[in-house]
Amino acid sequence: MIEKPSNILQALPQLHSGQWYSFEDLNNPSYENLIVLKEGITKPTQEELQTKLEELQSDYDNRENRKASAKSKLEALGLTTEEIKEAFGI
């Protein structure tokens, strides 16, 4: 199961393609240690990263809500929990 995004490590790859960033201290991947590797890309602000993270979290929540809605509808049609899980993995 995919976990809900919870930190900047999940937001950073969504901002630009390729390996455009790294950290000065790889053991401490924080905003303070964030460095930009590609020319022409500026370091995003903390607010930009937070906005992207919130967007990813919202997308995750929406997918989970759609799954729950689909499961509920299938149960209302008479499918058992086991049948739903076997057929759709939800």
mmCIF file as gemmi writes it, N, C-alpha and C atoms, coordinates in Angstrom:
data_model
loop_
_atom_site.group_PDB
_atom_site.id
_atom_site.type_symbol
_atom_site.label_atom_id
_atom_site.label_alt_id
_atom_site.label_comp_id
_atom_site.label_asym_id
_atom_site.label_entity_id
_atom_site.label_seq_id
_atom_site.pdbx_PDB_ins_code
_atom_site.Cartn_x
_atom_site.Cartn_y
_atom_site.Cartn_z
_atom_site.occupancy
_atom_site.B_iso_or_equiv
_atom_site.pdbx_formal_charge
_atom_site.auth_seq_id
_atom_site.auth_asym_id
_atom_site.pdbx_PDB_model_num
ATOM 1 N N . MET Axp A 1 ? 0.837 -1.19 0 1 0 ? 1 A 1
ATOM 2 C CA . MET Axp A 1 ? 0 0 0 1 0 ? 1 A 1
ATOM 3 C C . MET Axp A 1 ? 0.878 1.248 0 1 0 ? 1 A 1
ATOM 4 N N . ILE Axp A 2 ? 0.501 2.191 -0.808 1 0 ? 2 A 1
ATOM 5 C CA . ILE Axp A 2 ? 1.234 3.447 -0.881 1 0 ? 2 A 1
ATOM 6 C C . ILE Axp A 2 ? 0.881 4.287 0.338 1 0 ? 2 A 1
ATOM 7 N N . GLU Axp A 3 ? 1.917 4.849 0.967 1 0 ? 3 A 1
ATOM 8 C CA . GLU Axp A 3 ? 1.697 5.676 2.154 1 0 ? 3 A 1
ATOM 9 C C . GLU Axp A 3 ? 1.434 7.124 1.753 1 0 ? 3 A 1
ATOM 10 N N . LYS Axp A 4 ? 0.73 7.81 2.624 1 0 ? 4 A 1
ATOM 11 C CA . LYS Axp A 4 ? 0.427 9.218 2.402 1 0 ? 4 A 1
ATOM 12 C C . LYS Axp A 4 ? 1.726 10.025 2.455 1 0 ? 4 A 1
ATOM 13 N N . PRO Axp A 5 ? 1.946 10.91 1.482 1 0 ? 5 A 1
ATOM 14 C CA . PRO Axp A 5 ? 3.148 11.758 1.501 1 0 ? 5 A 1
ATOM 15 C C . PRO Axp A 5 ? 3.224 12.559 2.799 1 0 ? 5 A 1
ATOM 16 N N . SER Axp A 6 ? 4.435 12.61 3.359 1 0 ? 6 A 1
ATOM 17 C CA . SER Axp A 6 ? 4.559 13.252 4.666 1 0 ? 6 A 1
ATOM 18 C C . SER Axp A 6 ? 5.75 14.193 4.807 1 0 ? 6 A 1
ATOM 19 N N . ASN Axp A 7 ? 6.609 14.291 3.777 1 0 ? 7 A 1
ATOM 20 C CA . ASN Axp A 7 ? 7.764 15.182 3.93 1 0 ? 7 A 1
ATOM 21 C C . ASN Axp A 7 ? 8.253 15.68 2.574 1 0 ? 7 A 1
ATOM 22 N N . ILE Axp A 8 ? 9.23 16.573 2.618 1 0 ? 8 A 1
ATOM 23 C CA . ILE Axp A 8 ? 9.703 17.209 1.389 1 0 ? 8 A 1
ATOM 24 C C . ILE Axp A 8 ? 10.351 16.225 0.432 1 0 ? 8 A 1
ATOM 25 N N . LEU Axp A 9 ? 10.83 15.091 0.918 1 0 ? 9 A 1
ATOM 26 C CA . LEU Axp A 9 ? 11.443 14.111 0.029 1 0 ? 9 A 1
ATOM 27 C C . LEU Axp A 9 ? 10.449 13.586 -1.001 1 0 ? 9 A 1
ATOM 28 N N . GLN Axp A 10 ? 9.187 13.638 -0.683 1 0 ? 10 A 1
ATOM 29 C CA . GLN Axp A 10 ? 8.164 13.204 -1.624 1 0 ? 10 A 1
ATOM 30 C C . GLN Axp A 10 ? 7.705 14.357 -2.519 1 0 ? 10 A 1
ATOM 31 N N . ALA Axp A 11 ? 7.905 15.577 -2.093 1 0 ? 11 A 1
ATOM 32 C CA . ALA Axp A 11 ? 7.492 16.741 -2.881 1 0 ? 11 A 1
ATOM 33 C C . ALA Axp A 11 ? 8.561 17.168 -3.889 1 0 ? 11 A 1
ATOM 34 N N . LEU Axp A 12 ? 9.821 17.053 -3.522 1 0 ? 12 A 1
ATOM 35 C CA . LEU Axp A 12 ? 10.903 17.537 -4.379 1 0 ? 12 A 1
ATOM 36 C C . LEU Axp A 12 ? 10.899 16.944 -5.788 1 0 ? 12 A 1
ATOM 37 N N . PRO Axp A 13 ? 10.752 15.63 -5.957 1 0 ? 13 A 1
ATOM 38 C CA . PRO Axp A 13 ? 10.783 15.072 -7.318 1 0 ? 13 A 1
ATOM 39 C C . PRO Axp A 13 ? 9.639 15.556 -8.199 1 0 ? 13 A 1
ATOM 40 N N . GLN Axp A 14 ? 8.601 16.101 -7.596 1 0 ? 14 A 1
ATOM 41 C CA . GLN Axp A 14 ? 7.449 16.573 -8.357 1 0 ? 14 A 1
ATOM 42 C C . GLN Axp A 14 ? 7.663 17.962 -8.95 1 0 ? 14 A 1
ATOM 43 N N . LEU Axp A 15 ? 8.692 18.658 -8.502 1 0 ? 15 A 1
ATOM 44 C CA . LEU Axp A 15 ? 8.904 20.032 -8.951 1 0 ? 15 A 1
ATOM 45 C C . LEU Axp A 15 ? 9.642 20.127 -10.276 1 0 ? 15 A 1
ATOM 46 N N . HIS Axp A 16 ? 10.6 19.224 -10.516 1 0 ? 16 A 1
ATOM 47 C CA . HIS Axp A 16 ? 11.402 19.226 -11.746 1 0 ? 16 A 1
ATOM 48 C C . HIS Axp A 16 ? 11.755 17.784 -12.084 1 0 ? 16 A 1
ATOM 49 N N . SER Axp A 17 ? 12.092 17.55 -13.332 1 0 ? 17 A 1
ATOM 50 C CA . SER Axp A 17 ? 12.462 16.192 -13.729 1 0 ? 17 A 1
ATOM 51 C C . SER Axp A 17 ? 13.954 15.95 -13.482 1 0 ? 17 A 1
ATOM 52 N N . GLY Axp A 18 ? 14.297 14.689 -13.388 1 0 ? 18 A 1
ATOM 53 C CA . GLY Axp A 18 ? 15.698 14.312 -13.208 1 0 ? 18 A 1
ATOM 54 C C . GLY Axp A 18 ? 16.184 14.559 -11.791 1 0 ? 18 A 1
ATOM 55 N N . GLN Axp A 19 ? 17.436 14.267 -11.586 1 0 ? 19 A 1
ATOM 56 C CA . GLN Axp A 19 ? 18.053 14.452 -10.262 1 0 ? 19 A 1
ATOM 57 C C . GLN Axp A 19 ? 18.593 15.879 -10.181 1 0 ? 19 A 1
ATOM 58 N N . TRP Axp A 20 ? 17.717 16.786 -9.813 1 0 ? 20 A 1
ATOM 59 C CA . TRP Axp A 20 ? 18.07 18.206 -9.796 1 0 ? 20 A 1
ATOM 60 C C . TRP Axp A 20 ? 18.479 18.703 -8.419 1 0 ? 20 A 1
ATOM 61 N N . TYR Axp A 21 ? 18.321 17.873 -7.4 1 0 ? 21 A 1
ATOM 62 C CA . TYR Axp A 21 ? 18.616 18.304 -6.036 1 0 ? 21 A 1
ATOM 63 C C . TYR Axp A 21 ? 19.4 17.213 -5.295 1 0 ? 21 A 1
ATOM 64 N N . SER Axp A 22 ? 20.026 17.648 -4.214 1 0 ? 22 A 1
ATOM 65 C CA . SER Axp A 22 ? 20.666 16.732 -3.278 1 0 ? 22 A 1
ATOM 66 C C . SER Axp A 22 ? 20.68 17.437 -1.927 1 0 ? 22 A 1
ATOM 67 N N . PHE Axp A 23 ? 21.415 16.87 -0.988 1 0 ? 23 A 1
ATOM 68 C CA . PHE Axp A 23 ? 21.524 17.468 0.337 1 0 ? 23 A 1
ATOM 69 C C . PHE Axp A 23 ? 22.984 17.53 0.747 1 0 ? 23 A 1
ATOM 70 N N . GLU Axp A 24 ? 23.363 18.623 1.397 1 0 ? 24 A 1
ATOM 71 C CA . GLU Axp A 24 ? 24.735 18.757 1.879 1 0 ? 24 A 1
ATOM 72 C C . GLU Axp A 24 ? 25.07 17.621 2.83 1 0 ? 24 A 1
ATOM 73 N N . ASP Axp A 25 ? 24.136 17.258 3.673 1 0 ? 25 A 1
ATOM 74 C CA . ASP Axp A 25 ? 24.29 16.149 4.604 1 0 ? 25 A 1
ATOM 75 C C . ASP Axp A 25 ? 23.221 15.115 4.266 1 0 ? 25 A 1
ATOM 76 N N . LEU Axp A 26 ? 23.627 14.025 3.613 1 0 ? 26 A 1
ATOM 77 C CA . LEU Axp A 26 ? 22.665 13.012 3.171 1 0 ? 26 A 1
ATOM 78 C C . LEU Axp A 26 ? 21.974 12.308 4.332 1 0 ? 26 A 1
ATOM 79 N N . ASN Axp A 27 ? 22.561 12.399 5.514 1 0 ? 27 A 1
ATOM 80 C CA . ASN Axp A 27 ? 21.929 11.805 6.696 1 0 ? 27 A 1
ATOM 81 C C . ASN Axp A 27 ? 20.874 12.717 7.31 1 0 ? 27 A 1
ATOM 82 N N . ASN Axp A 28 ? 20.798 13.939 6.805 1 0 ? 28 A 1
ATOM 83 C CA . ASN Axp A 28 ? 19.837 14.911 7.32 1 0 ? 28 A 1
ATOM 84 C C . ASN Axp A 28 ? 19.171 15.623 6.137 1 0 ? 28 A 1
ATOM 85 N N . PRO Axp A 29 ? 18.238 14.937 5.455 1 0 ? 29 A 1
ATOM 86 C CA . PRO Axp A 29 ? 17.602 15.543 4.279 1 0 ? 29 A 1
ATOM 87 C C . PRO Axp A 29 ? 16.539 16.564 4.659 1 0 ? 29 A 1
ATOM 88 N N . SER Axp A 30 ? 16.99 17.744 5.007 1 0 ? 30 A 1
ATOM 89 C CA . SER Axp A 30 ? 16.086 18.811 5.432 1 0 ? 30 A 1
ATOM 90 C C . SER Axp A 30 ? 16.196 19.986 4.465 1 0 ? 30 A 1
ATOM 91 N N . TYR Axp A 31 ? 15.263 20.912 4.579 1 0 ? 31 A 1
ATOM 92 C CA . TYR Axp A 31 ? 15.287 22.083 3.719 1 0 ? 31 A 1
ATOM 93 C C . TYR Axp A 31 ? 16.601 22.843 3.871 1 0 ? 31 A 1
ATOM 94 N N . GLU Axp A 32 ? 17.087 22.935 5.08 1 0 ? 32 A 1
ATOM 95 C CA . GLU Axp A 32 ? 18.322 23.673 5.343 1 0 ? 32 A 1
ATOM 96 C C . GLU Axp A 32 ? 19.517 23.064 4.605 1 0 ? 32 A 1
ATOM 97 N N . ASN Axp A 33 ? 19.49 21.761 4.375 1 0 ? 33 A 1
ATOM 98 C CA . ASN Axp A 33 ? 20.596 21.076 3.697 1 0 ? 33 A 1
ATOM 99 C C . ASN Axp A 33 ? 20.357 20.88 2.203 1 0 ? 33 A 1
ATOM 100 N N . LEU Axp A 34 ? 19.238 21.359 1.694 1 0 ? 34 A 1
ATOM 101 C CA . LEU Axp A 34 ? 18.88 21.179 0.289 1 0 ? 34 A 1
ATOM 102 C C . LEU Axp A 34 ? 19.798 22.001 -0.61 1 0 ? 34 A 1
ATOM 103 N N . ILE Axp A 35 ? 20.336 21.343 -1.643 1 0 ? 35 A 1
ATOM 104 C CA . ILE Axp A 35 ? 21.142 22.047 -2.637 1 0 ? 35 A 1
ATOM 105 C C . ILE Axp A 35 ? 20.615 21.697 -4.028 1 0 ? 35 A 1
ATOM 106 N N . VAL Axp A 36 ? 20.738 22.653 -4.934 1 0 ? 36 A 1
ATOM 107 C CA . VAL Axp A 36 ? 20.292 22.477 -6.318 1 0 ? 36 A 1
ATOM 108 C C . VAL Axp A 36 ? 21.497 22.088 -7.159 1 0 ? 36 A 1
ATOM 109 N N . LEU Axp A 37 ? 21.342 21.025 -7.95 1 0 ? 37 A 1
ATOM 110 C CA . LEU Axp A 37 ? 22.442 20.51 -8.762 1 0 ? 37 A 1
ATOM 111 C C . LEU Axp A 37 ? 22.414 20.998 -10.205 1 0 ? 37 A 1
ATOM 112 N N . LYS Axp A 38 ? 21.243 21.338 -10.711 1 0 ? 38 A 1
ATOM 113 C CA . LYS Axp A 38 ? 21.105 21.714 -12.125 1 0 ? 38 A 1
ATOM 114 C C . LYS Axp A 38 ? 21.098 23.222 -12.303 1 0 ? 38 A 1
ATOM 115 N N . GLU Axp A 39 ? 21.86 23.651 -13.272 1 0 ? 39 A 1
ATOM 116 C CA . GLU Axp A 39 ? 21.893 25.069 -13.616 1 0 ? 39 A 1
ATOM 117 C C . GLU Axp A 39 ? 20.535 25.483 -14.17 1 0 ? 39 A 1
ATOM 118 N N . GLY Axp A 40 ? 20.105 26.661 -13.821 1 0 ? 40 A 1
ATOM 119 C CA . GLY Axp A 40 ? 18.829 27.176 -14.307 1 0 ? 40 A 1
ATOM 120 C C . GLY Axp A 40 ? 17.657 26.876 -13.392 1 0 ? 40 A 1
ATOM 121 N N . ILE Axp A 41 ? 17.886 26.084 -12.364 1 0 ? 41 A 1
ATOM 122 C CA . ILE Axp A 41 ? 16.837 25.774 -11.385 1 0 ? 41 A 1
ATOM 123 C C . ILE Axp A 41 ? 17.194 26.475 -10.086 1 0 ? 41 A 1
ATOM 124 N N . THR Axp A 42 ? 16.244 27.199 -9.538 1 0 ? 42 A 1
ATOM 125 C CA . THR Axp A 42 ? 16.479 27.868 -8.265 1 0 ? 42 A 1
ATOM 126 C C . THR Axp A 42 ? 15.902 27.03 -7.129 1 0 ? 42 A 1
ATOM 127 N N . LYS Axp A 43 ? 16.46 27.2 -5.962 1 0 ? 43 A 1
ATOM 128 C CA . LYS Axp A 43 ? 15.991 26.474 -4.787 1 0 ? 43 A 1
ATOM 129 C C . LYS Axp A 43 ? 14.566 26.929 -4.474 1 0 ? 43 A 1
ATOM 130 N N . PRO Axp A 44 ? 13.647 25.975 -4.361 1 0 ? 44 A 1
ATOM 131 C CA . PRO Axp A 44 ? 12.273 26.357 -4.028 1 0 ? 44 A 1
ATOM 132 C C . PRO Axp A 44 ? 12.208 26.894 -2.605 1 0 ? 44 A 1
ATOM 133 N N . THR Axp A 45 ? 11.219 27.704 -2.338 1 0 ? 45 A 1
ATOM 134 C CA . THR Axp A 45 ? 11.033 28.19 -0.969 1 0 ? 45 A 1
ATOM 135 C C . THR Axp A 45 ? 10.387 27.081 -0.141 1 0 ? 45 A 1
ATOM 136 N N . GLN Axp A 46 ? 10.466 27.226 1.156 1 0 ? 46 A 1
ATOM 137 C CA . GLN Axp A 46 ? 9.8 26.267 2.037 1 0 ? 46 A 1
ATOM 138 C C . GLN Axp A 46 ? 8.297 26.282 1.786 1 0 ? 46 A 1
ATOM 139 N N . GLU Axp A 47 ? 7.757 27.455 1.493 1 0 ? 47 A 1
ATOM 140 C CA . GLU Axp A 47 ? 6.326 27.579 1.227 1 0 ? 47 A 1
ATOM 141 C C . GLU Axp A 47 ? 5.938 26.814 -0.042 1 0 ? 47 A 1
ATOM 142 N N . GLU Axp A 48 ? 6.78 26.899 -1.08 1 0 ? 48 A 1
ATOM 143 C CA . GLU Axp A 48 ? 6.507 26.159 -2.315 1 0 ? 48 A 1
ATOM 144 C C . GLU Axp A 48 ? 6.514 24.657 -2.068 1 0 ? 48 A 1
ATOM 145 N N . LEU Axp A 49 ? 7.478 24.21 -1.286 1 0 ? 49 A 1
ATOM 146 C CA . LEU Axp A 49 ? 7.537 22.777 -0.953 1 0 ? 49 A 1
ATOM 147 C C . LEU Axp A 49 ? 6.336 22.353 -0.121 1 0 ? 49 A 1
ATOM 148 N N . GLN Axp A 50 ? 5.939 23.174 0.817 1 0 ? 50 A 1
ATOM 149 C CA . GLN Axp A 50 ? 4.779 22.858 1.649 1 0 ? 50 A 1
ATOM 150 C C . GLN Axp A 50 ? 3.505 22.8 0.808 1 0 ? 50 A 1
ATOM 151 N N . THR Axp A 51 ? 3.373 23.731 -0.122 1 0 ? 51 A 1
ATOM 152 C CA . THR Axp A 51 ? 2.214 23.738 -1.017 1 0 ? 51 A 1
ATOM 153 C C . THR Axp A 51 ? 2.174 22.466 -1.85 1 0 ? 51 A 1
ATOM 154 N N . LYS Axp A 52 ? 3.309 22.053 -2.411 1 0 ? 52 A 1
ATOM 155 C CA . LYS Axp A 52 ? 3.373 20.834 -3.219 1 0 ? 52 A 1
ATOM 156 C C . LYS Axp A 52 ? 3.059 19.614 -2.351 1 0 ? 52 A 1
ATOM 157 N N . LEU Axp A 53 ? 3.589 19.571 -1.134 1 0 ? 53 A 1
ATOM 158 C CA . LEU Axp A 53 ? 3.311 18.458 -0.233 1 0 ? 53 A 1
ATOM 159 C C . LEU Axp A 53 ? 1.824 18.393 0.096 1 0 ? 53 A 1
ATOM 160 N N . GLU Axp A 54 ? 1.203 19.521 0.362 1 0 ? 54 A 1
ATOM 161 C CA . GLU Axp A 54 ? -0.234 19.554 0.648 1 0 ? 54 A 1
ATOM 162 C C . GLU Axp A 54 ? -1.043 19.097 -0.558 1 0 ? 54 A 1
ATOM 163 N N . GLU Axp A 55 ? -0.598 19.443 -1.756 1 0 ? 55 A 1
ATOM 164 C CA . GLU Axp A 55 ? -1.262 18.999 -2.983 1 0 ? 55 A 1
ATOM 165 C C . GLU Axp A 55 ? -1.176 17.468 -3.113 1 0 ? 55 A 1
ATOM 166 N N . LEU Axp A 56 ? 0.007 16.92 -2.849 1 0 ? 56 A 1
ATOM 167 C CA . LEU Axp A 56 ? 0.177 15.464 -2.909 1 0 ? 56 A 1
ATOM 168 C C . LEU Axp A 56 ? -0.674 14.759 -1.855 1 0 ? 56 A 1
ATOM 169 N N . GLN Axp A 57 ? -0.743 15.344 -0.664 1 0 ? 57 A 1
ATOM 170 C CA . GLN Axp A 57 ? -1.561 14.763 0.401 1 0 ? 57 A 1
ATOM 171 C C . GLN Axp A 57 ? -3.042 14.808 0.033 1 0 ? 57 A 1
ATOM 172 N N . SER Axp A 58 ? -3.48 15.89 -0.578 1 0 ? 58 A 1
ATOM 173 C CA . SER Axp A 58 ? -4.865 16.018 -1.007 1 0 ? 58 A 1
ATOM 174 C C . SER Axp A 58 ? -5.187 14.992 -2.088 1 0 ? 58 A 1
ATOM 175 N N . ASP Axp A 59 ? -4.276 14.821 -3.048 1 0 ? 59 A 1
ATOM 176 C CA . ASP Axp A 59 ? -4.463 13.813 -4.092 1 0 ? 59 A 1
ATOM 177 C C . ASP Axp A 59 ? -4.578 12.415 -3.488 1 0 ? 59 A 1
ATOM 178 N N . TYR Axp A 60 ? -3.735 12.134 -2.508 1 0 ? 60 A 1
ATOM 179 C CA . TYR Axp A 60 ? -3.775 10.834 -1.823 1 0 ? 60 A 1
ATOM 180 C C . TYR Axp A 60 ? -5.128 10.642 -1.128 1 0 ? 60 A 1
ATOM 181 N N . ASP Axp A 61 ? -5.555 11.657 -0.397 1 0 ? 61 A 1
ATOM 182 C CA . ASP Axp A 61 ? -6.84 11.574 0.308 1 0 ? 61 A 1
ATOM 183 C C . ASP Axp A 61 ? -7.993 11.366 -0.665 1 0 ? 61 A 1
ATOM 184 N N . ASN Axp A 62 ? -7.965 12.07 -1.788 1 0 ? 62 A 1
ATOM 185 C CA . ASN Axp A 62 ? -9.022 11.923 -2.792 1 0 ? 62 A 1
ATOM 186 C C . ASN Axp A 62 ? -9.063 10.503 -3.347 1 0 ? 62 A 1
ATOM 187 N N . ARG Axp A 63 ? -7.888 9.923 -3.623 1 0 ? 63 A 1
ATOM 188 C CA . ARG Axp A 63 ? -7.844 8.532 -4.108 1 0 ? 63 A 1
ATOM 189 C C . ARG Axp A 63 ? -8.397 7.578 -3.068 1 0 ? 63 A 1
ATOM 190 N N . GLU Axp A 64 ? -8.028 7.77 -1.811 1 0 ? 64 A 1
ATOM 191 C CA . GLU Axp A 64 ? -8.516 6.9 -0.742 1 0 ? 64 A 1
ATOM 192 C C . GLU Axp A 64 ? -10.031 7.034 -0.58 1 0 ? 64 A 1
ATOM 193 N N . ASN Axp A 65 ? -10.543 8.259 -0.703 1 0 ? 65 A 1
ATOM 194 C CA . ASN Axp A 65 ? -11.989 8.478 -0.602 1 0 ? 65 A 1
ATOM 195 C C . ASN Axp A 65 ? -12.73 7.808 -1.757 1 0 ? 65 A 1
ATOM 196 N N . ARG Axp A 66 ? -12.155 7.873 -2.963 1 0 ? 66 A 1
ATOM 197 C CA . ARG Axp A 66 ? -12.782 7.211 -4.111 1 0 ? 66 A 1
ATOM 198 C C . ARG Axp A 66 ? -12.786 5.698 -3.928 1 0 ? 66 A 1
ATOM 199 N N . LYS Axp A 67 ? -11.707 5.147 -3.382 1 0 ? 67 A 1
ATOM 200 C CA . LYS Axp A 67 ? -11.662 3.705 -3.121 1 0 ? 67 A 1
ATOM 201 C C . LYS Axp A 67 ? -12.74 3.305 -2.121 1 0 ? 67 A 1
ATOM 202 N N . ALA Axp A 68 ? -12.857 4.076 -1.049 1 0 ? 68 A 1
ATOM 203 C CA . ALA Axp A 68 ? -13.861 3.764 -0.025 1 0 ? 68 A 1
ATOM 204 C C . ALA Axp A 68 ? -15.263 3.86 -0.615 1 0 ? 68 A 1
ATOM 205 N N . SER Axp A 69 ? -15.504 4.851 -1.449 1 0 ? 69 A 1
ATOM 206 C CA . SER Axp A 69 ? -16.811 5.009 -2.083 1 0 ? 69 A 1
ATOM 207 C C . SER Axp A 69 ? -17.11 3.827 -3 1 0 ? 69 A 1
ATOM 208 N N . ALA Axp A 70 ? -16.118 3.415 -3.773 1 0 ? 70 A 1
ATOM 209 C CA . ALA Axp A 70 ? -16.308 2.273 -4.68 1 0 ? 70 A 1
ATOM 210 C C . ALA Axp A 70 ? -16.6 1.003 -3.888 1 0 ? 70 A 1
ATOM 211 N N . LYS Axp A 71 ? -15.861 0.812 -2.806 1 0 ? 71 A 1
ATOM 212 C CA . LYS Axp A 71 ? -16.07 -0.378 -1.968 1 0 ? 71 A 1
ATOM 213 C C . LYS Axp A 71 ? -17.484 -0.382 -1.393 1 0 ? 71 A 1
ATOM 214 N N . SER Axp A 72 ? -17.917 0.754 -0.919 1 0 ? 72 A 1
ATOM 215 C CA . SER Axp A 72 ? -19.257 0.877 -0.349 1 0 ? 72 A 1
ATOM 216 C C . SER Axp A 72 ? -20.328 0.555 -1.392 1 0 ? 72 A 1
ATOM 217 N N . LYS Axp A 73 ? -20.14 1.048 -2.596 1 0 ? 73 A 1
ATOM 218 C CA . LYS Axp A 73 ? -21.105 0.795 -3.664 1 0 ? 73 A 1
ATOM 219 C C . LYS Axp A 73 ? -21.132 -0.68 -4.056 1 0 ? 73 A 1
ATOM 220 N N . LEU Axp A 74 ? -19.954 -1.304 -4.09 1 0 ? 74 A 1
ATOM 221 C CA . LEU Axp A 74 ? -19.905 -2.727 -4.411 1 0 ? 74 A 1
ATOM 222 C C . LEU Axp A 74 ? -20.568 -3.569 -3.323 1 0 ? 74 A 1
ATOM 223 N N . GLU Axp A 75 ? -20.359 -3.167 -2.072 1 0 ? 75 A 1
ATOM 224 C CA . GLU Axp A 75 ? -21.017 -3.874 -0.97 1 0 ? 75 A 1
ATOM 225 C C . GLU Axp A 75 ? -22.534 -3.716 -1.057 1 0 ? 75 A 1
ATOM 226 N N . ALA Axp A 76 ? -22.981 -2.529 -1.46 1 0 ? 76 A 1
ATOM 227 C CA . ALA Axp A 76 ? -24.42 -2.284 -1.604 1 0 ? 76 A 1
ATOM 228 C C . ALA Axp A 76 ? -25.024 -3.136 -2.725 1 0 ? 76 A 1
ATOM 229 N N . LEU Axp A 77 ? -24.192 -3.515 -3.681 1 0 ? 77 A 1
ATOM 230 C CA . LEU Axp A 77 ? -24.653 -4.384 -4.763 1 0 ? 77 A 1
ATOM 231 C C . LEU Axp A 77 ? -24.646 -5.865 -4.362 1 0 ? 77 A 1
ATOM 232 N N . GLY Axp A 78 ? -24.13 -6.136 -3.162 1 0 ? 78 A 1
ATOM 233 C CA . GLY Axp A 78 ? -24.178 -7.502 -2.658 1 0 ? 78 A 1
ATOM 234 C C . GLY Axp A 78 ? -22.858 -8.25 -2.649 1 0 ? 78 A 1
ATOM 235 N N . LEU Axp A 79 ? -21.77 -7.623 -3.063 1 0 ? 79 A 1
ATOM 236 C CA . LEU Axp A 79 ? -20.486 -8.305 -3.006 1 0 ? 79 A 1
ATOM 237 C C . LEU Axp A 79 ? -19.986 -8.349 -1.566 1 0 ? 79 A 1
ATOM 238 N N . THR Axp A 80 ? -19.302 -9.431 -1.218 1 0 ? 80 A 1
ATOM 239 C CA . THR Axp A 80 ? -18.724 -9.539 0.115 1 0 ? 80 A 1
ATOM 240 C C . THR Axp A 80 ? -17.381 -8.819 0.141 1 0 ? 80 A 1
ATOM 241 N N . THR Axp A 81 ? -16.908 -8.536 1.336 1 0 ? 81 A 1
ATOM 242 C CA . THR Axp A 81 ? -15.607 -7.89 1.489 1 0 ? 81 A 1
ATOM 243 C C . THR Axp A 81 ? -14.516 -8.723 0.835 1 0 ? 81 A 1
ATOM 244 N N . GLU Axp A 82 ? -14.598 -10.038 0.992 1 0 ? 82 A 1
ATOM 245 C CA . GLU Axp A 82 ? -13.597 -10.93 0.406 1 0 ? 82 A 1
ATOM 246 C C . GLU Axp A 82 ? -13.633 -10.869 -1.127 1 0 ? 82 A 1
ATOM 247 N N . GLU Axp A 83 ? -14.833 -10.841 -1.7 1 0 ? 83 A 1
ATOM 248 C CA . GLU Axp A 83 ? -14.969 -10.766 -3.154 1 0 ? 83 A 1
ATOM 249 C C . GLU Axp A 83 ? -14.402 -9.452 -3.697 1 0 ? 83 A 1
ATOM 250 N N . ILE Axp A 84 ? -14.676 -8.387 -3.002 1 0 ? 84 A 1
ATOM 251 C CA . ILE Axp A 84 ? -14.177 -7.075 -3.418 1 0 ? 84 A 1
ATOM 252 C C . ILE Axp A 84 ? -12.657 -7.051 -3.358 1 0 ? 84 A 1
ATOM 253 N N . LYS Axp A 85 ? -12.1 -7.563 -2.273 1 0 ? 85 A 1
ATOM 254 C CA . LYS Axp A 85 ? -10.646 -7.573 -2.113 1 0 ? 85 A 1
ATOM 255 C C . LYS Axp A 85 ? -9.985 -8.423 -3.189 1 0 ? 85 A 1
ATOM 256 N N . GLU Axp A 86 ? -10.536 -9.599 -3.466 1 0 ? 86 A 1
ATOM 257 C CA . GLU Axp A 86 ? -9.972 -10.486 -4.487 1 0 ? 86 A 1
ATOM 258 C C . GLU Axp A 86 ? -10.053 -9.855 -5.865 1 0 ? 86 A 1
ATOM 259 N N . ALA Axp A 87 ? -11.151 -9.208 -6.163 1 0 ? 87 A 1
ATOM 260 C CA . ALA Axp A 87 ? -11.347 -8.658 -7.502 1 0 ? 87 A 1
ATOM 261 C C . ALA Axp A 87 ? -10.608 -7.34 -7.725 1 0 ? 87 A 1
ATOM 262 N N . PHE Axp A 88 ? -10.58 -6.491 -6.703 1 0 ? 88 A 1
ATOM 263 C CA . PHE Axp A 88 ? -10.068 -5.13 -6.895 1 0 ? 88 A 1
ATOM 264 C C . PHE Axp A 88 ? -8.938 -4.735 -5.964 1 0 ? 88 A 1
ATOM 265 N N . GLY Axp A 89 ? -8.658 -5.538 -4.956 1 0 ? 89 A 1
ATOM 266 C CA . GLY Axp A 89 ? -7.594 -5.199 -4.028 1 0 ? 89 A 1
ATOM 267 C C . GLY Axp A 89 ? -7.908 -4.029 -3.115 1 0 ? 89 A 1
ATOM 268 N N . ILE Axp A 90 ? -9.199 -3.736 -2.933 1 0 ? 90 A 1
ATOM 269 C CA . ILE Axp A 90 ? -9.559 -2.617 -2.063 1 0 ? 90 A 1
ATOM 270 C C . ILE Axp A 90 ? -10.321 -3.106 -0.846 1 0 ? 90 A 1
